[in-house]
């Protein structure tokens, strides 16, 4: 799970792993130090093949080992943040979109207005696409299509031209 922890001196965006049956904390990691007045949306992480995939307010998308929280890799998004239409000084966290894993690829959106596709095992960029406004909604995969909605309510569909053949 993800969330924001605050006390009198600091505010931190965190990711935590807990046992399903008991709720006992297995590990926790600080994702980003946040200014107390910043609006940060924490999306749930994606879990696949023994790894946890999560983005943070500092614009870094990370993969952790589900077993012990070891960081496997990190990917830095574009440093720009596009203000949301609610006002010129209002921005959401750099990565507040949840991720979705499909095969060897993990997909997510960011407040730099881009959709990212990373290699799930190495964290290397496969492709990105700029829509020009922040993406805070989590993408969805169905069949060979990726669906992504942007801040302004537009829906984008990306379809793989690779045909899967059954044996």
PyMOL CGO cylinders between C-alpha atoms (Angstrom):
from pymol import cmd
from pymol.cgo import CYLINDER

trace = [
    CYLINDER, 0.00, 0.00, 0.00, 1.01, 3.62, -0.36, 0.3, 1, 1, 1, 1, 1, 1,
    CYLINDER, 1.01, 3.62, -0.36, 0.28, 6.69, 1.65, 0.3, 1, 1, 1, 1, 1, 1,
    CYLINDER, 0.28, 6.69, 1.65, 1.57, 9.91, 3.15, 0.3, 1, 1, 1, 1, 1, 1,
    CYLINDER, 1.57, 9.91, 3.15, 2.97, 10.01, 6.70, 0.3, 1, 1, 1, 1, 1, 1,
    CYLINDER, 2.97, 10.01, 6.70, 3.29, 13.37, 8.42, 0.3, 1, 1, 1, 1, 1, 1,
    CYLINDER, 3.29, 13.37, 8.42, 4.57, 14.63, 11.73, 0.3, 1, 1, 1, 1, 1, 1,
    CYLINDER, 4.57, 14.63, 11.73, 5.52, 18.09, 13.02, 0.3, 1, 1, 1, 1, 1, 1,
    CYLINDER, 5.52, 18.09, 13.02, 8.77, 18.27, 11.08, 0.3, 1, 1, 1, 1, 1, 1,
    CYLINDER, 8.77, 18.27, 11.08, 8.35, 16.26, 7.88, 0.3, 1, 1, 1, 1, 1, 1,
    CYLINDER, 8.35, 16.26, 7.88, 5.95, 14.73, 5.41, 0.3, 1, 1, 1, 1, 1, 1,
    CYLINDER, 5.95, 14.73, 5.41, 6.87, 11.57, 3.51, 0.3, 1, 1, 1, 1, 1, 1,
    CYLINDER, 6.87, 11.57, 3.51, 5.29, 9.54, 0.75, 0.3, 1, 1, 1, 1, 1, 1,
    CYLINDER, 5.29, 9.54, 0.75, 5.68, 5.85, 1.66, 0.3, 1, 1, 1, 1, 1, 1,
    CYLINDER, 5.68, 5.85, 1.66, 5.15, 2.36, 0.25, 0.3, 1, 1, 1, 1, 1, 1,
    CYLINDER, 5.15, 2.36, 0.25, 4.54, -0.49, 2.69, 0.3, 1, 1, 1, 1, 1, 1,
    CYLINDER, 4.54, -0.49, 2.69, 4.18, -4.25, 2.41, 0.3, 1, 1, 1, 1, 1, 1,
    CYLINDER, 4.18, -4.25, 2.41, 2.23, -6.19, 5.03, 0.3, 1, 1, 1, 1, 1, 1,
    CYLINDER, 2.23, -6.19, 5.03, 1.19, -9.79, 5.55, 0.3, 1, 1, 1, 1, 1, 1,
    CYLINDER, 1.19, -9.79, 5.55, -2.29, -10.38, 4.20, 0.3, 1, 1, 1, 1, 1, 1,
    CYLINDER, -2.29, -10.38, 4.20, -3.45, -12.62, 7.06, 0.3, 1, 1, 1, 1, 1, 1,
    CYLINDER, -3.45, -12.62, 7.06, -2.10, -10.69, 10.06, 0.3, 1, 1, 1, 1, 1, 1,
    CYLINDER, -2.10, -10.69, 10.06, -1.43, -7.19, 8.77, 0.3, 1, 1, 1, 1, 1, 1,
    CYLINDER, -1.43, -7.19, 8.77, 2.11, -7.39, 10.20, 0.3, 1, 1, 1, 1, 1, 1,
    CYLINDER, 2.11, -7.39, 10.20, 4.44, -4.93, 8.50, 0.3, 1, 1, 1, 1, 1, 1,
    CYLINDER, 4.44, -4.93, 8.50, 7.06, -6.73, 6.37, 0.3, 1, 1, 1, 1, 1, 1,
    CYLINDER, 7.06, -6.73, 6.37, 8.89, -3.66, 5.04, 0.3, 1, 1, 1, 1, 1, 1,
    CYLINDER, 8.89, -3.66, 5.04, 8.42, 0.04, 4.31, 0.3, 1, 1, 1, 1, 1, 1,
    CYLINDER, 8.42, 0.04, 4.31, 10.27, 2.52, 2.12, 0.3, 1, 1, 1, 1, 1, 1,
    CYLINDER, 10.27, 2.52, 2.12, 10.23, 6.30, 1.86, 0.3, 1, 1, 1, 1, 1, 1,
    CYLINDER, 10.23, 6.30, 1.86, 9.47, 7.26, -1.73, 0.3, 1, 1, 1, 1, 1, 1,
    CYLINDER, 9.47, 7.26, -1.73, 9.71, 11.04, -1.46, 0.3, 1, 1, 1, 1, 1, 1,
    CYLINDER, 9.71, 11.04, -1.46, 10.08, 13.88, 1.02, 0.3, 1, 1, 1, 1, 1, 1,
    CYLINDER, 10.08, 13.88, 1.02, 7.15, 16.23, 0.46, 0.3, 1, 1, 1, 1, 1, 1,
    CYLINDER, 7.15, 16.23, 0.46, 6.48, 19.84, 1.40, 0.3, 1, 1, 1, 1, 1, 1,
    CYLINDER, 6.48, 19.84, 1.40, 3.61, 19.82, 3.94, 0.3, 1, 1, 1, 1, 1, 1,
    CYLINDER, 3.61, 19.82, 3.94, 1.47, 22.06, 1.71, 0.3, 1, 1, 1, 1, 1, 1,
    CYLINDER, 1.47, 22.06, 1.71, 1.90, 20.03, -1.48, 0.3, 1, 1, 1, 1, 1, 1,
    CYLINDER, 1.90, 20.03, -1.48, -1.09, 18.09, -2.73, 0.3, 1, 1, 1, 1, 1, 1,
    CYLINDER, -1.09, 18.09, -2.73, 0.04, 14.51, -3.30, 0.3, 1, 1, 1, 1, 1, 1,
    CYLINDER, 0.04, 14.51, -3.30, -2.11, 11.72, -4.66, 0.3, 1, 1, 1, 1, 1, 1,
    CYLINDER, -2.11, 11.72, -4.66, -0.72, 8.28, -3.82, 0.3, 1, 1, 1, 1, 1, 1,
    CYLINDER, -0.72, 8.28, -3.82, -1.89, 5.53, -6.15, 0.3, 1, 1, 1, 1, 1, 1,
    CYLINDER, -1.89, 5.53, -6.15, -1.77, 1.89, -5.13, 0.3, 1, 1, 1, 1, 1, 1,
    CYLINDER, -1.77, 1.89, -5.13, 1.28, 0.01, -6.36, 0.3, 1, 1, 1, 1, 1, 1,
    CYLINDER, 1.28, 0.01, -6.36, 1.07, -2.78, -8.92, 0.3, 1, 1, 1, 1, 1, 1,
    CYLINDER, 1.07, -2.78, -8.92, 2.36, -6.20, -7.87, 0.3, 1, 1, 1, 1, 1, 1,
    CYLINDER, 2.36, -6.20, -7.87, 3.52, -8.79, -10.40, 0.3, 1, 1, 1, 1, 1, 1,
    CYLINDER, 3.52, -8.79, -10.40, 6.04, -11.62, -10.53, 0.3, 1, 1, 1, 1, 1, 1,
    CYLINDER, 6.04, -11.62, -10.53, 7.50, -10.93, -7.07, 0.3, 1, 1, 1, 1, 1, 1,
    CYLINDER, 7.50, -10.93, -7.07, 7.93, -7.19, -7.60, 0.3, 1, 1, 1, 1, 1, 1,
    CYLINDER, 7.93, -7.19, -7.60, 6.15, -4.02, -6.46, 0.3, 1, 1, 1, 1, 1, 1,
    CYLINDER, 6.15, -4.02, -6.46, 5.91, -1.15, -8.99, 0.3, 1, 1, 1, 1, 1, 1,
    CYLINDER, 5.91, -1.15, -8.99, 5.13, 2.36, -7.72, 0.3, 1, 1, 1, 1, 1, 1,
    CYLINDER, 5.13, 2.36, -7.72, 5.60, 5.99, -8.70, 0.3, 1, 1, 1, 1, 1, 1,
    CYLINDER, 5.60, 5.99, -8.70, 6.14, 8.94, -6.39, 0.3, 1, 1, 1, 1, 1, 1,
    CYLINDER, 6.14, 8.94, -6.39, 5.90, 12.71, -6.02, 0.3, 1, 1, 1, 1, 1, 1,
    CYLINDER, 5.90, 12.71, -6.02, 9.57, 13.15, -6.88, 0.3, 1, 1, 1, 1, 1, 1,
    CYLINDER, 9.57, 13.15, -6.88, 8.96, 11.86, -10.42, 0.3, 1, 1, 1, 1, 1, 1,
    CYLINDER, 8.96, 11.86, -10.42, 10.72, 8.55, -9.87, 0.3, 1, 1, 1, 1, 1, 1,
    CYLINDER, 10.72, 8.55, -9.87, 9.07, 5.24, -10.73, 0.3, 1, 1, 1, 1, 1, 1,
    CYLINDER, 9.07, 5.24, -10.73, 10.54, 2.31, -8.79, 0.3, 1, 1, 1, 1, 1, 1,
    CYLINDER, 10.54, 2.31, -8.79, 10.45, -1.46, -8.59, 0.3, 1, 1, 1, 1, 1, 1,
    CYLINDER, 10.45, -1.46, -8.59, 11.00, -3.22, -5.25, 0.3, 1, 1, 1, 1, 1, 1,
    CYLINDER, 11.00, -3.22, -5.25, 11.33, -6.88, -4.34, 0.3, 1, 1, 1, 1, 1, 1,
    CYLINDER, 11.33, -6.88, -4.34, 8.03, -7.97, -2.81, 0.3, 1, 1, 1, 1, 1, 1,
    CYLINDER, 8.03, -7.97, -2.81, 9.84, -10.32, -0.41, 0.3, 1, 1, 1, 1, 1, 1,
    CYLINDER, 9.84, -10.32, -0.41, 12.17, -7.86, 1.30, 0.3, 1, 1, 1, 1, 1, 1,
    CYLINDER, 12.17, -7.86, 1.30, 11.76, -4.36, -0.22, 0.3, 1, 1, 1, 1, 1, 1,
    CYLINDER, 11.76, -4.36, -0.22, 15.10, -4.30, -1.99, 0.3, 1, 1, 1, 1, 1, 1,
    CYLINDER, 15.10, -4.30, -1.99, 15.01, -1.66, -4.73, 0.3, 1, 1, 1, 1, 1, 1,
    CYLINDER, 15.01, -1.66, -4.73, 15.38, -3.44, -8.08, 0.3, 1, 1, 1, 1, 1, 1,
    CYLINDER, 15.38, -3.44, -8.08, 15.53, -0.36, -10.32, 0.3, 1, 1, 1, 1, 1, 1,
    CYLINDER, 15.53, -0.36, -10.32, 14.29, 3.19, -10.73, 0.3, 1, 1, 1, 1, 1, 1,
    CYLINDER, 14.29, 3.19, -10.73, 13.29, 5.35, -13.68, 0.3, 1, 1, 1, 1, 1, 1,
    CYLINDER, 13.29, 5.35, -13.68, 13.16, 9.16, -13.61, 0.3, 1, 1, 1, 1, 1, 1,
    CYLINDER, 13.16, 9.16, -13.61, 10.34, 10.81, -15.57, 0.3, 1, 1, 1, 1, 1, 1,
    CYLINDER, 10.34, 10.81, -15.57, 10.58, 14.18, -17.29, 0.3, 1, 1, 1, 1, 1, 1,
    CYLINDER, 10.58, 14.18, -17.29, 11.24, 16.88, -14.70, 0.3, 1, 1, 1, 1, 1, 1,
    CYLINDER, 11.24, 16.88, -14.70, 8.47, 19.18, -15.92, 0.3, 1, 1, 1, 1, 1, 1,
    CYLINDER, 8.47, 19.18, -15.92, 5.11, 19.27, -14.20, 0.3, 1, 1, 1, 1, 1, 1,
    CYLINDER, 5.11, 19.27, -14.20, 2.11, 20.54, -16.13, 0.3, 1, 1, 1, 1, 1, 1,
    CYLINDER, 2.11, 20.54, -16.13, -0.26, 22.54, -13.90, 0.3, 1, 1, 1, 1, 1, 1,
    CYLINDER, -0.26, 22.54, -13.90, -3.74, 21.07, -13.73, 0.3, 1, 1, 1, 1, 1, 1,
    CYLINDER, -3.74, 21.07, -13.73, -6.69, 23.09, -14.97, 0.3, 1, 1, 1, 1, 1, 1,
    CYLINDER, -6.69, 23.09, -14.97, -7.94, 23.71, -11.40, 0.3, 1, 1, 1, 1, 1, 1,
    CYLINDER, -7.94, 23.71, -11.40, -5.53, 26.64, -11.22, 0.3, 1, 1, 1, 1, 1, 1,
    CYLINDER, -5.53, 26.64, -11.22, -2.10, 27.72, -12.46, 0.3, 1, 1, 1, 1, 1, 1,
    CYLINDER, -2.10, 27.72, -12.46, -0.35, 27.04, -9.15, 0.3, 1, 1, 1, 1, 1, 1,
    CYLINDER, -0.35, 27.04, -9.15, -1.96, 23.64, -8.51, 0.3, 1, 1, 1, 1, 1, 1,
    CYLINDER, -1.96, 23.64, -8.51, -0.08, 20.54, -9.51, 0.3, 1, 1, 1, 1, 1, 1,
    CYLINDER, -0.08, 20.54, -9.51, -0.58, 16.97, -8.52, 0.3, 1, 1, 1, 1, 1, 1,
    CYLINDER, -0.58, 16.97, -8.52, 2.26, 14.67, -7.55, 0.3, 1, 1, 1, 1, 1, 1,
    CYLINDER, 2.26, 14.67, -7.55, 4.61, 13.93, -10.43, 0.3, 1, 1, 1, 1, 1, 1,
    CYLINDER, 4.61, 13.93, -10.43, 3.47, 10.29, -10.55, 0.3, 1, 1, 1, 1, 1, 1,
    CYLINDER, 3.47, 10.29, -10.55, 0.07, 9.79, -9.00, 0.3, 1, 1, 1, 1, 1, 1,
    CYLINDER, 0.07, 9.79, -9.00, -1.14, 7.26, -11.58, 0.3, 1, 1, 1, 1, 1, 1,
    CYLINDER, -1.14, 7.26, -11.58, -1.15, 3.65, -10.54, 0.3, 1, 1, 1, 1, 1, 1,
    CYLINDER, -1.15, 3.65, -10.54, 0.70, 1.21, -12.73, 0.3, 1, 1, 1, 1, 1, 1,
    CYLINDER, 0.70, 1.21, -12.73, -0.46, -1.80, -14.68, 0.3, 1, 1, 1, 1, 1, 1,
    CYLINDER, -0.46, -1.80, -14.68, 1.75, -4.72, -15.69, 0.3, 1, 1, 1, 1, 1, 1,
    CYLINDER, 1.75, -4.72, -15.69, 1.15, -6.68, -18.86, 0.3, 1, 1, 1, 1, 1, 1,
    CYLINDER, 1.15, -6.68, -18.86, 3.66, -9.32, -19.87, 0.3, 1, 1, 1, 1, 1, 1,
    CYLINDER, 3.66, -9.32, -19.87, 7.12, -7.81, -19.81, 0.3, 1, 1, 1, 1, 1, 1,
    CYLINDER, 7.12, -7.81, -19.81, 5.91, -4.20, -19.68, 0.3, 1, 1, 1, 1, 1, 1,
    CYLINDER, 5.91, -4.20, -19.68, 4.78, -1.88, -16.88, 0.3, 1, 1, 1, 1, 1, 1,
    CYLINDER, 4.78, -1.88, -16.88, 2.67, 1.15, -17.89, 0.3, 1, 1, 1, 1, 1, 1,
    CYLINDER, 2.67, 1.15, -17.89, 1.92, 4.36, -15.96, 0.3, 1, 1, 1, 1, 1, 1,
    CYLINDER, 1.92, 4.36, -15.96, 1.13, 8.02, -16.53, 0.3, 1, 1, 1, 1, 1, 1,
    CYLINDER, 1.13, 8.02, -16.53, 2.69, 11.12, -14.99, 0.3, 1, 1, 1, 1, 1, 1,
    CYLINDER, 2.69, 11.12, -14.99, 2.00, 14.81, -14.44, 0.3, 1, 1, 1, 1, 1, 1,
    CYLINDER, 2.00, 14.81, -14.44, 4.52, 15.64, -17.18, 0.3, 1, 1, 1, 1, 1, 1,
    CYLINDER, 4.52, 15.64, -17.18, 1.72, 14.63, -19.57, 0.3, 1, 1, 1, 1, 1, 1,
    CYLINDER, 1.72, 14.63, -19.57, 3.35, 11.40, -20.70, 0.3, 1, 1, 1, 1, 1, 1,
    CYLINDER, 3.35, 11.40, -20.70, 2.35, 7.75, -20.74, 0.3, 1, 1, 1, 1, 1, 1,
    CYLINDER, 2.35, 7.75, -20.74, 5.35, 5.53, -20.06, 0.3, 1, 1, 1, 1, 1, 1,
    CYLINDER, 5.35, 5.53, -20.06, 6.02, 1.91, -20.99, 0.3, 1, 1, 1, 1, 1, 1,
    CYLINDER, 6.02, 1.91, -20.99, 9.00, 0.37, -19.18, 0.3, 1, 1, 1, 1, 1, 1,
    CYLINDER, 9.00, 0.37, -19.18, 10.60, -3.04, -19.32, 0.3, 1, 1, 1, 1, 1, 1,
    CYLINDER, 10.60, -3.04, -19.32, 9.34, -4.67, -16.12, 0.3, 1, 1, 1, 1, 1, 1,
    CYLINDER, 9.34, -4.67, -16.12, 12.61, -6.47, -15.32, 0.3, 1, 1, 1, 1, 1, 1,
    CYLINDER, 12.61, -6.47, -15.32, 15.15, -3.73, -16.09, 0.3, 1, 1, 1, 1, 1, 1,
    CYLINDER, 15.15, -3.73, -16.09, 13.20, -0.46, -15.79, 0.3, 1, 1, 1, 1, 1, 1,
    CYLINDER, 13.20, -0.46, -15.79, 14.36, 0.70, -19.20, 0.3, 1, 1, 1, 1, 1, 1,
    CYLINDER, 14.36, 0.70, -19.20, 12.13, 2.87, -21.36, 0.3, 1, 1, 1, 1, 1, 1,
    CYLINDER, 12.13, 2.87, -21.36, 10.35, 0.98, -24.16, 0.3, 1, 1, 1, 1, 1, 1,
    CYLINDER, 10.35, 0.98, -24.16, 8.32, 4.00, -25.31, 0.3, 1, 1, 1, 1, 1, 1,
    CYLINDER, 8.32, 4.00, -25.31, 6.51, 7.11, -24.09, 0.3, 1, 1, 1, 1, 1, 1,
    CYLINDER, 6.51, 7.11, -24.09, 3.73, 9.23, -25.54, 0.3, 1, 1, 1, 1, 1, 1,
    CYLINDER, 3.73, 9.23, -25.54, 2.95, 12.84, -24.66, 0.3, 1, 1, 1, 1, 1, 1,
    CYLINDER, 2.95, 12.84, -24.66, -0.71, 13.87, -24.36, 0.3, 1, 1, 1, 1, 1, 1,
    CYLINDER, -0.71, 13.87, -24.36, 0.05, 17.42, -23.12, 0.3, 1, 1, 1, 1, 1, 1,
    CYLINDER, 0.05, 17.42, -23.12, -1.93, 17.34, -19.86, 0.3, 1, 1, 1, 1, 1, 1,
    CYLINDER, -1.93, 17.34, -19.86, -1.30, 15.45, -16.60, 0.3, 1, 1, 1, 1, 1, 1,
    CYLINDER, -1.30, 15.45, -16.60, -2.24, 11.79, -16.33, 0.3, 1, 1, 1, 1, 1, 1,
    CYLINDER, -2.24, 11.79, -16.33, -3.41, 10.88, -12.85, 0.3, 1, 1, 1, 1, 1, 1,
    CYLINDER, -3.41, 10.88, -12.85, -5.77, 7.99, -13.62, 0.3, 1, 1, 1, 1, 1, 1,
    CYLINDER, -5.77, 7.99, -13.62, -4.37, 4.47, -13.62, 0.3, 1, 1, 1, 1, 1, 1,
    CYLINDER, -4.37, 4.47, -13.62, -4.13, 2.83, -17.05, 0.3, 1, 1, 1, 1, 1, 1,
    CYLINDER, -4.13, 2.83, -17.05, -5.95, -0.38, -17.89, 0.3, 1, 1, 1, 1, 1, 1,
    CYLINDER, -5.95, -0.38, -17.89, -5.09, -3.29, -20.16, 0.3, 1, 1, 1, 1, 1, 1,
    CYLINDER, -5.09, -3.29, -20.16, -7.58, -5.51, -21.94, 0.3, 1, 1, 1, 1, 1, 1,
    CYLINDER, -7.58, -5.51, -21.94, -6.45, -8.00, -24.54, 0.3, 1, 1, 1, 1, 1, 1,
    CYLINDER, -6.45, -8.00, -24.54, -3.88, -6.25, -26.69, 0.3, 1, 1, 1, 1, 1, 1,
    CYLINDER, -3.88, -6.25, -26.69, -5.09, -2.72, -25.86, 0.3, 1, 1, 1, 1, 1, 1,
    CYLINDER, -5.09, -2.72, -25.86, -3.87, -0.16, -23.31, 0.3, 1, 1, 1, 1, 1, 1,
    CYLINDER, -3.87, -0.16, -23.31, -6.39, 2.47, -22.15, 0.3, 1, 1, 1, 1, 1, 1,
    CYLINDER, -6.39, 2.47, -22.15, -5.31, 5.75, -20.53, 0.3, 1, 1, 1, 1, 1, 1,
    CYLINDER, -5.31, 5.75, -20.53, -7.39, 8.77, -19.48, 0.3, 1, 1, 1, 1, 1, 1,
    CYLINDER, -7.39, 8.77, -19.48, -5.88, 12.24, -19.06, 0.3, 1, 1, 1, 1, 1, 1,
    CYLINDER, -5.88, 12.24, -19.06, -6.77, 15.08, -16.67, 0.3, 1, 1, 1, 1, 1, 1,
    CYLINDER, -6.77, 15.08, -16.67, -9.08, 16.70, -19.24, 0.3, 1, 1, 1, 1, 1, 1,
    CYLINDER, -9.08, 16.70, -19.24, -11.16, 13.53, -19.67, 0.3, 1, 1, 1, 1, 1, 1,
    CYLINDER, -11.16, 13.53, -19.67, -9.73, 12.29, -22.96, 0.3, 1, 1, 1, 1, 1, 1,
    CYLINDER, -9.73, 12.29, -22.96, -9.36, 8.53, -23.39, 0.3, 1, 1, 1, 1, 1, 1,
    CYLINDER, -9.36, 8.53, -23.39, -6.40, 7.17, -25.34, 0.3, 1, 1, 1, 1, 1, 1,
    CYLINDER, -6.40, 7.17, -25.34, -6.21, 3.63, -26.70, 0.3, 1, 1, 1, 1, 1, 1,
    CYLINDER, -6.21, 3.63, -26.70, -2.96, 2.00, -27.75, 0.3, 1, 1, 1, 1, 1, 1,
    CYLINDER, -2.96, 2.00, -27.75, -3.27, -1.28, -29.63, 0.3, 1, 1, 1, 1, 1, 1,
    CYLINDER, -3.27, -1.28, -29.63, -0.45, -3.74, -30.19, 0.3, 1, 1, 1, 1, 1, 1,
    CYLINDER, -0.45, -3.74, -30.19, -0.04, -4.76, -33.78, 0.3, 1, 1, 1, 1, 1, 1,
    CYLINDER, -0.04, -4.76, -33.78, 1.63, -7.99, -32.69, 0.3, 1, 1, 1, 1, 1, 1,
    CYLINDER, 1.63, -7.99, -32.69, -0.70, -10.91, -33.19, 0.3, 1, 1, 1, 1, 1, 1,
    CYLINDER, -0.70, -10.91, -33.19, -0.51, -13.61, -30.55, 0.3, 1, 1, 1, 1, 1, 1,
    CYLINDER, -0.51, -13.61, -30.55, -0.90, -17.09, -31.92, 0.3, 1, 1, 1, 1, 1, 1,
    CYLINDER, -0.90, -17.09, -31.92, -1.98, -20.06, -29.87, 0.3, 1, 1, 1, 1, 1, 1,
    CYLINDER, -1.98, -20.06, -29.87, -0.27, -23.38, -30.28, 0.3, 1, 1, 1, 1, 1, 1,
]
cmd.load_cgo(trace, "trace")
